[in-house]
Amino acid sequence: MLLALSWAYPALSAGPILGPFDGVLSATSLGKGLFPSVHNVLNGDQVRQDAAWLALNWTALHHLQFPLWNPFNGLGLPEFLNFQSAVLSLPSLVAYLAPLAEAYTVSTVVKLVVAGLGAYAAARVLGLGRPAATFAGVVGELAGPLAAWVGWPHTGVAEWGGWILAAGLLLLRDPPTPRRVGALGLALAFAVYGGFPEVILLELAACTAVLLVTAIGSGRSAVRRLPALAAGAVLGAALSAPLWLPGVAAIRAGAAYGRSEELGLPLRSMVALLSPAYFGLPLEKSVYFGPSNYYETATYLGPVVLVAAAVAVLRAWRRPATWGLALTAAAAGLVTFSGNLDPRLVGHLPLVSGIAPAWAAFPMATCAALLAGIGVEELGRRRTRHPRELVPEWLLVLGTLAVTAWLAWRATSPPLSPAERAIRLESLAWAFVLEVALAAWLAWPALGRVVAGRRRGRAGPATTRPAAVGLAALAVLQGALLVVAAAPVNTWGRRSYPETPAIASLRHIVGDHLLGFATTQPPDAPVPVGILPDANIAYRLHEFATYDATTQRSLELAWARSTSTPLVSAAQLPVGTTEFFPNILSARQAREFGVRYVLTGPGGFLRIPRNALGQVEGDLAGNAAASSAHALVTLVTLYTVRPDLRAAFPTTSPTWLESLVHWGATSSPAEGGLPLRRERGALARLAATLDGDPGLLHSLEAHLITSSPPVDFSYLTTLNGEELFRVADVHTATFARPSEGTVRRDLRFGANNEATVLVRATRGGWLDVRVAAEPGWRATVDGRPVALRTWKGAMLEVDVPAGGRVVELTYFPSGLRDGILLAVGAALAFAVAVAVSARRRRGRRQGRRLPGAEPGSLADATSS
């Protein structure tokens, strides 16, 4: 707990609320004025997803509702089944007891405490003393992968690695009992409820490898206990069945399933194992200049951990657990730092295909923490021996000192800038202090022997203070390194989800209706207007945009088909990402998806006519790819909102469009901005096409010149420069044929994942409802079950009989019911097994206490 509070020390000055609200709410002009600057530009997901999901879960449970459905993003998304919302994780369960504003902060602190206690428990099961186990707990709690990612759902799984190993090793060491089996099952179940499916697979694979190697190396007695491990795994799977049984199907239907495009970290990023800020920090007053994302490279452990882990392999190799931990840590490290390997090779590794390799750093850190605990205990035992017997240890310590000195020398040489040089030298200072402290602790007994011998004129005994004192000092220094490394990157504040008058006005105008966007961005890039999804959940604002792993591919394809250029739009759909920010460019699109309000960015509404893309695509079809059409319209759209481009390429010039295209094809990303960064290749091909077909240029120019917004878009107001439009005649439920009836009240979500529509059906027909067609929806009309089917491939359609009035939709996946039954059955079976085992133990104890009881007597028979 002290370590977790130390990690949270910035709250004492900045505020008690964890979360980068400054970066998320300042990303668009609606949040203008809330924050003078952005502290950290990379960790926005804490607010965009995790804190927002926790706020939704907290609100639902405090109203005695279970959060199965998220109605605020897209056309609705599974909430419980998206895994990452972690509805039933232990940190979330504790956070529900706190006030809403502090709930997210509480959940992150609980994660750290659980991780540290788990590493400590595993070290004690390995037979380590309290000082060494404490050292392992310090590293297991605040090692780079956990402390850096603690605000994300990854760590909701990784925090249980130590507990799984502790329970598994205990089953291999001692005779299995129901309680020990139950401890393993409970740790596994909480790991699954923790959130991230990919990290679940990596953690389970790593723990399985450690336990199997340990069992095989321990002999027949441990191998015979493997069925107890299997029983614990089965129990954990059964207890977590309410999530994974229906949740796997929801994840597999998501657009980003199995499409991770991330590679492992390059080998040069291994420096971060030694020095946490060697590549800088992504902070306002600092700079990050390392490979990949800072959070992926935050794998720091420190020199003491690296040396102690190596000592464990050298000196404790007879322990089977040492080999299990070492081999697993090495394999996880190979996957983590596989960026220089052939991606095809890494993609064929078990459990890695579709998973970001850098996430293997989580089990690597857990194994390294336990190895370090073994190593420091070995150092404590051997440090009083003759110096000749400590040659390997001294070589390791001097080797880390040499590496640190070499890195410092490299930092002073060009081509590094003065800022980068200062950052690297400062980051290496902590490593140097720890290495010197480790050398001093190792050398202290020898120095004491020399001093005592000189005083007495002969060789003195190895008289030193207890090793635990020095080890405690090392643990304090190690903890200080990890705290100092992690604390600066976290953003703290005094308010949770603050709002400007513009945000308040937007929420007041839009109400419960769906808000869409029209921007210059492609559908896989963050919308620079409104409130970034999924942060809108905390403001109870419904947005036609998603940032969720369960975003349906069917919804993305339905949007692409609704545009005037389905081929171009489909080509621009996100691949390998969970972000989906579709543009609404026509009233027909808005009505199709139930979008009543449309928000556009500063600079005016998108002035491209709704049919321009289709006409451009048609003219380019015989000359260039559809991507060229999208690149051209993106460029002209950018032109309409940037006065500097209109001044540089006036439309009065006969070659303005051709010059603009060539500028977009040759400009730097900084000049072109984000909308053109991904389009430059297509623009270059388009420029070559226009050079070879002058007549095509005039045809395209005629399509693109316009100055009026789409029909049926009514301007309402401007909010901090963002224009809000209302679309006429938009409803969230409509009859497939108008003659079949009318809607008296639009779709409204109520309690317990239910939605209601009031209609007047003149005759039997189908009601089209703007709700995502996820498996698990059921419908009734006036209390009677009716048929459901899919509409437009992505939404629901309800069979309404003549005279129907009240249409009710209820979301409850069938797999969830089976999972609940399985979990309840497993919990009852476990409780019965514990009760029977306890009764047998009491009987045996009572039998031993009976006077005169002998083996084979009635008393002995009764006790058995």
N, C-alpha and C positions, 0 to 999 in steps of 0.2 A: 504493500500500500504506500509506503514511503517513497519507493521508486516511482510509482505512478503519479503521486502528488508532485514529486520533483520534476517529472516530465511535464506536468501541467503548470509549472511555476510562472510562465508568462501571463497566466490569467490574473495573477496578483496585480499586474499593472495595466494590462490591456482590457481586461474584462473577463467575466466567468463563462462566457459562451464560446465554445469551439466552433469554428466554421469560417471559411473564406467568403463571407457574404459580400465583402468589398469587391472581389473580382467578378462574382456572378451577377450582382445587381448593377455593377458599373459597366457591364458588357454592352448594354443598350442605353439609349438616351432616356428611357423611362426612369432609370436609377440615378440620373444626373443629380449631383449635389449631396448624395448620401455619404460618400467617402471622398476624402481629398486625394487618396492614392490607393494603389493595390499592393498589398503586402507580398502575396505569392500568386504568380500568374498560372500555376500548373495544377493546383489541388482543388479546382472548382467542383469536381464530382462529389466532394463531401456535402456540399450544399445542394447541388443539382439533383442528386439522387438519394444518398443515404439519409441525410437529415430530413429530407422531404418525405421519404417513405416512412421513416420512423414517426414523423408528425402525423401522417395518415393513419398508421397503425395505432398510435397512442390515442388519437381522437376517436377512432372506431371502437376500440376496446373500452374506453372510458364511457362510451354510450352503449355498452353491453352488446356490441356488434363485432363479428369477426371479419377482419379485412381480407375478403377473398377477391374483391374486384376494385380496380382503380378506374373511376369514371372520368378522370381529369385529363387524360392524355390520349391523343388520337381519337378513336371511337371506343375507347375503353381497353384495358389490359388486365391480365391476371395480376393480382397483387401478391397473395400468399405464394402462388406457384411460380413466381419469377425467381425464387431462391434468394436473390440479393436483398430483398426487403427484410429477410431474417426475422419474420414475425415472432417465431418461437425460440429464437436463440437466447442463451442465458443473459448476455448483456442487455438485450432488448427487454427481457422479462424484468430485470432489475430497473431498467430505465423507465418502465411504465409506472413505477412507484414515485418517480420524481416529477416535479412540475414540467409542463410541456417545453418551456424555453430551455431548461437544463437537461432534458432527457438525452439528447444526443451526446452531450459532454459526459454524462454519467455512463453511457454505454461504452464510450471509448476507454474511459478509465477502468471499467470492469474488464475489458478485454486484456489490458496490460496485466492486471492483477491475476486473472485466470492463467495467462501464459506463464508468468513468473512462478506461480505456485505449481503449475504442471511440470515445469523443468526441475524445480526443487524436489517434487515428489519422485520423479523418475530417477534423479540422482541418488536419492535416499534408497530407493529400491535396488539400485546398482551397488549398494553397500558403501557409498561415500559418506564421510563424516559431515557434520553440519557446516563447517566452514567451506569445504569444497562444494557441497550441495548448494550453499548460498551463492557461491560464485556462479555456478551453473544457472541458478534461478535469475541472477542479475542479467546474465547474457541472454537467457531465454526470454526475458521480459522486454528488454530494450535493444536487442540486436536490430540492425538496420532494416531488414525486410519487415519486421513486425512494427517497430516504432514509426517507420516512415509511412507505411500503409495502414496505420491503425484506424484511420477514419473510414476505410473502405471495407466492403464485405469479405475481401480476401482474408483478412485477419480474424474474421469471425470463425473461420475454419482453422487457420494456422494456430490459433491460441490453444487448440486442443491436442496438438501433436505430442506435447509432453505428457499429458494425461493418458492418452492412448498407449504410449510406450510404457508408462508406469504401470497401468493396469495389466498390459500384456506381459511385461517382464515379471510381474508378481505372480501371474498364473503359471509362468514357466518355472519360477523358483520354488513356489510353495504348492502344497496340494490344493487343487481347485475347490472352491466353495461357491455356492450361489451368489454370495455377496461380491466375490471377486469377479465372477463372470458378469454380474450386473454392473459393476463399476466400469468394465470395458464397454459393455453395451451402451451405458449412459453416455460415456465420453464420445463414442462413435455417433450416437444419435444427436448430441449437441453439435458435433462437428458438421453433420449434414444440415441441421437447422441453421448453422452459422451463415450459410449463404452461397458461396461461389462454387458452382459445380466443378469447374476445371481444377481448382485448388483442392477440392475434396478428392478427386482422383489422384492427384499428385501426393497428397498427404497419406492416403490409404496405401498407395504403392510403396512409399518410403517406409511407413511403419511396418507393413507386411515384410519388406525386405529385411529390416532390422531384426524383427522377431524370428523370422525363419532362419537367418544365419546364426542367431543366438541359440535357438533350439537345437540346430544341427551340431553346433560346436559344444553344447553342454552335455550331450550324450543321450542315452536312451530314455532316461527319466524325464527329460524335458521334451523329447520328441513325443512321448506318450501323452503329454499334456496339450499337444496341438489341438485335439478335439475340443478342449475347453476354450481355446482361442476362437475356434470356429463357432462355438456356441455363443460366445460374446459378440462375434460379428453378426450372427443371425439375429440376436436380440437387438443389437443396434439398428440393423436394417429394418426390423419389425417396428421398433419404437419411432423411427423416422419415416415410416411408410406413408403417413398422411401428406408428406411433402413430395417425396421422390416418386411415389407410384403414379399420381396424376401429373406431377411437375415435369417429369422427363418428356412427356408428350408435348407439353406447352413449350419447353425449351427447343425441342426438335423442330417445332413448327415456326420458330422464330427465324427472322431473316438472316441473322448472323450465325446460325448454328453451323459449327464445323468449318468456319471460313476465316479463321484468324490469319492475318497476314504478317504478324509480328515475328521477328527473328530473335535468336538469343543475343546476349550482349557480346560485344567484341572482346577479345582477350585483353586488350589494354585497359578495359574497365575493371579488371581484377585488382587494380591499384586501390579501388574503393573498399576492398576487404580490409586494407590496412588503415586507410585514411578517409574518413567520411566525407570531407568537403574538398577533396583533391581537385575535383572538376567544378567547384563552385556550388552556389546555392541559387535556386530560382526566386530570389527575393528582390524587392524593390531597390535596396541599396547595395545589391551584390550583382553577380552575373553567373550564369551557368553556361559552361562551354564544353561540356563533356559529350560523350556519345549517347545517343538515345535519350529517353526521358529520364529526368533526375530520379524519379521514384523507382524506376526499374533498376537504376545503377546503385541505389541506396542499399548495398549489400554489406555494409561495414560491420566488422566484428572487432577489430583492434589487434595489435601485435601480440598481446598477452594471450588472447584466445587462440591465435594461429600457432604460437609456440607451444602452448599447453596441449593443443590437439595433436601436434606432432609428437610431443613427449608421450602422450597416451598411447599412440601407435607404437612407439619405440620401446616403452617400458612396461606397458600393460597388454602386450599382444597375446598373452595367454588367456585373457578374458574373452570369451566368445562375443560378449556384447560390444567390446571394443571393435572387433572386426565388423560386426553388423553396422555399427554407427559409422565407422570409417569408410567402408565400401559404399554405403548409402549416401554419405555426404559427398564422396568423390563423384558418384554417378550424378547426383543432383547438381553438383558444381559443373560437371561436363555439359549438362543440358543448359544450365543457366548461361554459361559463357561459350555458347556454341555459335556465336555470330560469325566467326571466321570459317565455320565448316560449311560444307555444301548443304543448302536448305533441303535438298532432296533426301540427303542422309538423315538429317534431323527429323524430317517429316515422317520417316518410316520407323522411328523409335516408338516402342509401345507407349500408349497413353499421351504421346506428345502431339500427334497430328491434330491440328485445330486448336491447340493450346499454346499460349504464349510461353516460350521456353524460359523466359526470365522469371516466371512464377515458381520455378523449381527452387528458387532461393529460399522459399519458406521452409520446406523440410531440410534444406541444407543448413540453415541457421539453427534449427532445433537440434539436429545431430551434432553440429559443431559445439553448441553450448554444453551438451552432455559430455562430449569428448574433452572439452576444456576442463570440466569438473574433474574427470578422471585424471587429466594431466596435472592439474595443480595439486591434487592429492599425492600423486607420484612425486612431484617436485618437493612437496613438504616432507615426504618420507626420506628422500635421497639427498637433500641439500646438506645434511650434516656429515656426509661421507667425504672421503678424501677427494680433493679436486681432480685427480686423475680419473676417477670414476664418473665424473660429471662432464667429460669432454663433449658428448653429443648435445647435452643441454646448453653448454656454453657456445657451441658452434651454432645452434639455433638462435640464441639470443644475439650473438655477434652478427649472424647473417641478417636478421631483421634490422639491426642497427646499420649495417652496410647498405641494405636496400633503401632505408630511409635517407641515409646520407646521399646516395646516388640520386634519388628522386629530388632531394633538395638542390643538388648540383644542377640537375636538368632544369629545375624551375628557374634558375638564375641565368639560363642561356636563352638566346633568341630562338624562335620568333615570338615568344610570349610577350603580351603587353604588360605594362607595369601592374595593372589591376590583377591580371591572371597570376602573375608572379607572386604578388603579395598574398593572394588567396591560397595558393599552393603551399607557400612557406608557412603560413599560419596554420593550415590544416595538418602539416607534418609535425608541428610542435607538440601536439597531443600524443602522437605516436612516439615521438622521441622521449617524452616524459614517462610514458608507460614502459618503454623498453629499458630506460635507466632504472626505474623502480623495480622492474623484474630482475635486472642484473644485481641491484643492491640486495634484494631479498635472497637471491641465490648465493651471493658472495658473503653474506653476513656471518654464517657459521665459521667459514674459513678465516675471516678477519678476526673473529673472536678467538679462534684457536691460536693465531699468530700473536695477538696481544697478550693472551694469558701465558703463552710460552715465553715471551720476552720478559714479562714481569717475574716469572719464577726461574728463568734461566734454563728452561727445558720445555719440551713440547707439551702444551696443555691439552686438556680434554676439550671436546666440542661443546663448550658451554654457550648456549644462546638462549634468548627468550623463546617462549613457545612459538612454533611455526604458525599457529593460528593467528597471532597478532599481525605478522607480516602478511598473511593471506587475507586477513580482514582489510588491511590497508590496500592491498592490490584490488580487492573487490570494490572498495570505495572509489579508487581511481578509475577502475573499469566502468563502474556505474556513472561516474562523473563524465567520462568520455562519451558514453552513449546518450546521456541526458543532454549534454551540450550539443551533440550532433543532431539530435531529433527536435529539441525544443524550438530552435529558430524558425523551422520551416512551417510550423503550425500557426494558423491565424486565429486570433481570439478577438472578441468584441463584447460589447455591452448589451446588444439587442439581438434577438433572433428574428430573422426575416423582417427587417424594418422596411418601411414603404415611404415613397414620396407622394405628394398630392397627385401626381400624374398616375401612379399605380392605383391609388385609392379611387380616382375618377374612372379609370379603365374598369376596375372591378365593379364599380357602381353601375356603369352603363351596360356592360356585358352581362352581368348577373350570372344566371345558370346556363346561358347560351354558349355555343361553341365559337371560339375565336380562331380564325385562320390568318395566314400571313401571305404577303406578296412582296418578294424582295428580289435582289439580283443574285442571290445565292443558289447553287444547285441543291437538290434535296438531301444531300449527305453532308452539308456544311451547316454549322450553327447559324440559327436565324439571328441577325443583328438587330432585331426589333422585339418589342414585348418583353416577356420574362422567359429566360432560357428554360426549356424543359429539362428536368421535371420539377424545377423549383416552383413552378406555377401551382403545384399541389398544395404547398403551404399557404398560398393566397386564395385557395378554393376557386381558382380560375381555370375553366376548361379550355384547352388549347388543342388544335389539330396539328400536333407535333409530338414526337415521342423520343425518349432516350432510355430504351429498355431492351433487354435481351429477348423479351417475348414479343417484340414488335412483329406483327404478322407479315410474311412475304406476300400473302394474298391482298392485304391492304395496300402495300406499295404498288403491286401490279394493277390494282383497281384504280389507283390514282393515275398511274402512267396511262392507262387506257382512256381515262377521262380527259386527258389533255388533247390539244389539237395536233400534237406530234407524238403519238404513242411510242414510235420506235426510238425517237430521240430521248424521250422521258425514261423509257425502260433502260436505255443505255446508261443513264445518269443515276440510276438507283444505287443506294449504298451497298457495298459488298464488304463483308467482314467487319461491319460496324453496327452498333445498336442505335445510331442516330438517324432520324427520319424527319425532315423539315419540308414537307411538300408546299409548293406555292399554289395559291388559289387565284387564277387569272381570269375567271369568267363567272358570271352568275350561274351558268349551267353547272359548273363544277361545284360551286358553293351549295346549290340546292341538292346535288347528288349526294353530298356528304353531310349535309345539315349544318354548314358553316354560315352563321347569321351575320357575323362581323368579320371584317378583314382589316388588318393593321399593316401599314407600310412604313418604310423607313424615312428618315429625313431627306428632303430633296424632292418630294413629290411622288405621286402614285406612278406605278409602272405604266409608261405611256405607249408601250407596244400593243397594237390591237390584238384581240384574242385569237384571230385567225392568221396572224403574221407568221408564226412558227410553221404552221402547216403549209403555207404557201412557199416559204423559204425552203422547207424540206423537199417539197415537190420539185422546185426549180433545181435544187442541188442533187436530186436523186441520181441523175445520170452522170454527174460530174465528180461528186465527192461523197464521203461517208456522212451519215446522219450526225456524227459528232461535230462536223464542220458547221452544220446548221445551228446546233446548240451554242457553239463557240461564237458564231456571228451574232446571235441574238443576245448572248451574255455581254458581248462587247458593246453593242448598241444600247443595251439597257444601262450599262455603266455610263455610257456617253450621255444618256438623258438626265442622269442625276449628278453629273460632275461638270460644273461651269468651266473649269479649266480645259477640259477636253472639247467642249463646245466652242470655246474661244480659239483653241489650237486648230480645230478642224471644222470651220464654219460650213453649214449646209449650202451656203451660196457658192461654194467652190465646186466646180464640176467633178473634182476628184476627191471630195471629202471622204466618201465611204472607203474608197480604195486606200487612201492615205491612213485612215483610221485602222483598217484591217492590218496594214503593214506595221503600223505602230504597235498594235496589240501582239503581233507575231514576234516582234523583235525587242519589245520593252523588257526591262528587268522585272522580277516579281514585285519589287518595291514600288516601281512605277505603275504597274498594272493593278496591284492590289490582289486580295484573295480571290475575287471572282475570275481573274484571268490566270492565276497561277497554275490551274489544272488544264487550261484551255490552250496554252501557247502552241503545243504541237498541232492541234487541230486548226488553229488560226494560221500556222505556217503552211499547212497543206491547202487551206482555203485561199491564202494569198497567191500561191502558185496556180490554183484553179482560175482565179479571177484574172491573172495575167494572161492566161491562154484563152479566155472567153470574155471579151469586153461587153458583149451583149448581155451576158448574165449579170453583170454589175448593175446595169440600169434596171433590170427586172427586180433585183433584190432591193434596190434603193426605193423603188415604188412601194414595195410591201412594208418597209420599215418606217417611213415617215408618217407620223401621226401625232396628235396632241390631246386626244380626248381619252378619258378613262373608260373602262368597259361599261356596257349598258347595264342598268339596274344597280349600279354601285352608288349609293347616296353618301356624300360626304357629311360627317357628323362633327368632328372636332379635331384639333391638333393637340397632342399631349407630348410636351417636351420635344417638339419637332416631328413626332411620329403621327401620321394621319390615320384616322379611324373612319372606316366606311361601313355602312349597313347595306346588306343585300336584301332585296324585297322578296317576299313570299318564300321564305325558307322555313321548313318544318323538319323536326327530327323523326317524324312518322308520316307517311303518306300512303294512300291506297294505290295499288298498282294501276288501277283504272279509276279515274275520278268518279265515275258513275256508281262505284261500289260503296261509297260512303264518304264521310267527312271526319276530320280529326277535331275533336272539341277541346282537347288539351294535349300539348306536346309531351314527349317522354320526360318523366321525372324520376330520378333515382331516390329511393327511400332507404329504410333500414334493412339490414341483413341482406345486402347484395340483391335488392329487388328494384325493379323499375316498372312504372305504370303509365299507360296511355289511355285516355278516354276518347272513345270514338262513337260514331253513330253509323252502323253498317246498314245500308239500304238493301243490300243483297250479299250473298256469300262471296268473299274475295280474299285477296292476299294483301296484307299490310306490310309495307316496307319500313323497317326500323333501322335507324342509323346507330347500330350497336355492332361491335366487332363479333363476327360469327365464330367465337371460341367454343369448343366442345364443352358442354356442361350447362348450356342455357335450356330452360324449359319454359313453356308458355301456357297460360290459361286464359280463357275468355269467359267472363262472368263465373269464374270458379271452375270451369270445365276444361280439362286438358285438350290442347289442340296441337296440330302438326306445325313443325318448324322446318324451314329449309334455308339455304344460302342464297342471297341476292347479290348480284354483281360480283360474285366470287368472294366477298369479304364481309357482307352485312347480313342481318337476319330478316327473314320474311315469315310472317305469322298468318296462318289460315284462320280468318275471322268469319264465322257463320253469320247469316242474315240476322239482324237485330242485336248483334253483339255490342256491348257498351264498354266494359272495363277489360282492358288487355293488360295482363300482368306477366312480367318476365322475371325469372328467378335463376340465378347463377349458382350452381353447385355441381362441380364435376363428379361423374360417377366414380372415378378412381379415388376420389377423396373419401367417399363413404367406405370403400373397401380398405383404404389405408387406415382410417380411424378404427375400424373393426379389428384389423390386424394388430394395431398398436395396443388397443385395449386388451385384446386377448393375450398378447405377449406380456403386458404389464401384470395381468392377473396371474398368468402362469409363473412369472418370476416371483410375485408376492407369495404364492403358494409354496414354491421351492424354498424361499427364504424361511418361511414359517416352519416347514417340515424340518429343515436343517437345524433351525434354532431349537425346536422341540427335541430333536435327537441329541443335541449337545447338552441340553439341560438334563435329559434322562441319563446320559453317561456320567455327568457330574454328580447327580444324585445317587447313582449306583455306586460310585467310588466312595461316597460319604457314608453309605450304610455300614454299620459295624459288622465285622465278620464276613463281609462279602468276599468270596473267593471266585476265581475263574471257573466257570461252569455252573455256579450256583444260580438260584432263582433270581437273586438280585442282579447278577451279571447278565442273565438272559433278559431281564426286564429293561436294563439300561441299554441293551443293544437293540 
